[in-house]
Amino acid sequence: MMNKPKFRGKYRVESIRLQNRHYAANGWYFVTICTGDRAHFFGNVIGGQMRL
């Protein structure tokens, strides 16, 4: 096994962030939320738009 730097005694995972992305900049974000049993609790996507 390779020697990886540790943080608080635990192995760290590699970052999945894009190297050239400025994450503090304004932009669009896609947020996903999973509900119990994947119930359509918040609405539906109809014609590319969210309908509550």
Order of alpha helices (4+ residues) and beta strands (2+ residues): beta-beta-beta-beta
